[in-house]
Amino acid sequence: MKIIIVGGVAGGASAAARLRRLDEKAEITLYERGEFISFANCGLPYHIGGTIPERESLLVQTAEGMNSRFNVNVKPLHEVLSINKESKTVKVKNIKHGEIKEDSYDYLILSPGASPLVPPIPGIDNEKIYTLRNIPDMDKILKRLDTGVKDAVVVGGGFIGVEMAENLKERGMNVSLIEMQEQVLTFLDPDLAAHAHHELRSGGIELYLSNGVKAFENKGEKIDLVLSDGDKLTADIVILAIGVRAETHLASEAGLELGETKSIKVNEKMMTSDSSIYAVGDAIEITNFVTNKPGIIPLAGPANRQARIAVNNICGIESTYKNTQGTGIVKVFDMACASTGVNSQTLKKEGIPFKTLTIHGGSHAGYYPEAYIIHLKLIYSPEGKILGAQACGYDGVDKRMDVLATAIRHGANVTDLIDYELSYAPPFGSAKDPVNMAGFVANNDLTGFAPLVNIENLDKHLKDGAILIDVRTPEEVECGKIKNARHIELETLRDKLEDIPKNSEIIVYCKVGVRGYIAQRILMQNGFDRVLNLSGGYDTYSVFKTPEQLTKPCANTKIADDHQTHSKNRIPVKDEKTTLKIDACGMQCPGPLLQLKKGIDELETGEILEITASDSGFYMDVKAFAESTGMEILELTNGKKITAKIRVNKNKKSCVTAGGDQTTIVVHSGDFDKVMAALIIGNGALAMGKPVSLFFTFWGLNALRKNHSVHVKKTFIEKMFGFMMPRGSQKLVLSKMHMMGMGTWMIKDIMNKFNVENPESLLQSLIDGGGKLIACKMTMDLMGIKPEEIIDGVDEGGVATFLSDAEKGNITLFI
Ligand code: FAD
């Protein structure tokens, strides 16, 4: 049997190896147009970025290696020009020497792949525009990059575009990414793609969404890109990654049938319209496993499996390819974004009814360090058949996606997920894995035990008169809520049932959906029969409505929040060298510094403390801390997380404890932002061992008022003053951009997402940490503020108190 294979990379090389394993006597010739066979095209972006340092690592197999191991006649630099299916021959050109020869086959396997799309945009043939498909493409890009160019633009936000953007950034370049759609990674629904947008932006990529390139203009050493909205970008290099087109000219010119998608049509045996010719990989039209519709899914896994099926059938082993479901994953800096099956957009287009649910589960047990949130979306039919799943997160995304891909492959129903017994120990998962949780939630929805409403349908329900109830804590609500939501904290819900109309539809929500579910069950068991829980809660709402405000979830403390587990960030270790480990991930300045200070207070000289934080400012803070307190930094690593190993030295008197370095701050302003600045500096100074004194006067006094009203005797004018001024730190507003409360609301929301402590807790940690808080007695009298109205832990004092403190210090600030 004589077999010719066209294309020597994913599908072609797999086919050759399998053929030889099945038939030792077959005469196998593999023609490859390029210089290399069986190279790792999926690794190309990572060599460009430097993660895969050796170019040779990408060359998985050589022509010689393939020849000696598999006895395959490998012909690189040979292009198959045409097929004559009647005579079962191909015309082949030796690219090096130019000669053209004919070769014959019993069977022909086509795996010619796809080529990058290059649209006819004016100026497209500029030499500074590159595409990436193979090793020579990569070499050309590297040659340009090695000249030291700095500005790159990637056009296209698919897998390859996103990977290239990240890897160019890894090289220290300025990178912009242009995408014509409203989102990158269109295999994701928009609410999940928002996480990728955030990650790209945090990684320093300038994103231009809903924008295309109208023209390229040569500018000497540079190139200009004219965008459809009229913007202009200038770059040294442009990477065009807007998709691929199947290489079909050989097949179509030979008269082989093409499918609806204009790719090569094959049956389930991978046989083309000619029974002697098989085709696999990016060049073929697949049938979508979920929709049963024709499509194109150019991925390496399917190409390899299709090659195996084609070869089996050629060798007499009946095999059928069971369609492609499009399971894919991509790294976006520290995040993984993955999907399997179909997304909402596809189902809408196909007119297939579906439901969705979103959960925000932990990658592993919240009490075990380094747990991250996985945003998981499940798409299922109204009867419960799983149609698709998507996830984004910093850890454990691949594992969940593979479980769900398997579930889809076996036609699972969402309720089946409940019974999946998945591997669990705290470092790896949870006793109720996010996959199980998704099953519970879906089952509750489908059985009517706890029906869901998803975010896309929320407005419609509200328009139809549904009542929205927010069951989170007042602090969470303070930082943002859904418009027109009534706030009834979960813990008080049973007492307030009378206030909720029974004849209306009720929608409850919390942060991620767990407390919403409890509230829903309370209501349903108290005679409210139309109660829906907002799927994914406020976290999903805020991403959906205000994706740009999305922040990086990191804290295991945050994960613990809604899953009622205890977050433990202090782990005494047995390791001789390290006495105490502190996980301050997810805390924002000055949280990690305060944790560090507390930790050091617990240790003796010579003991070692290790602290990990995700607040990027901590890298500088910890150095300053050590310098001013005389502690010794043994190790300090920067990156996604900052880890510092510190040897405690309490003998060495630092300049701090030697006296004369008190920090004194006059808090004159009552503006939220200015008070925050004073409190952060005060806490920071305290953490660094400096005595701190904050002197609150005039409007600054309002920050010290209790948040609730206190019954005290006041004159009419004092009452008026009290009424007109903000009562307590919760009521302070921004000095600028307050915009009728909108600006203050937004900043508090952002602070909440970034885990920045609020003024109340900063005041409390100042008090707890031994900071001196002084309320100016004279202004208290002037403004009619009574001592009973001031929070505990504050002294009253006058100008002398302030001056004597200021004299002790070398820093005095007036805010
Ligand atoms: P290819 O692997 O492209 O091989 C086709 C070969 O055929 C080419 O080398 C071509 O030169 C040769 N050829 C074409 N016509 C002729 C002819 N007439 N005569 C002789 N030779 C010919 N997929 C994933 O699943 N995960 C990933 O992470 C991933 N990352 C990727 C990153 C990049 C940068 C690229 C380019 C692709 C990536 N892919 C990824 C896609 C994956 O590589 C393809 O789906 C897979 O290689 C397709 O295999 P194939 O055999 O159909 O085509």
Residues whose N, C-alpha, C, O or C-beta is under 5 A from the ligand:
A	BS01	FAD	V6 G7 G8 V9 A10 G11 G12 Y31 E32 R33 G34 N41 C42 L44 P45 H78 E79 V80 S111 P112 G113 A114 L132 R133 I160 V280 G281 D282 A283 P298 L299 A300 G301 A303
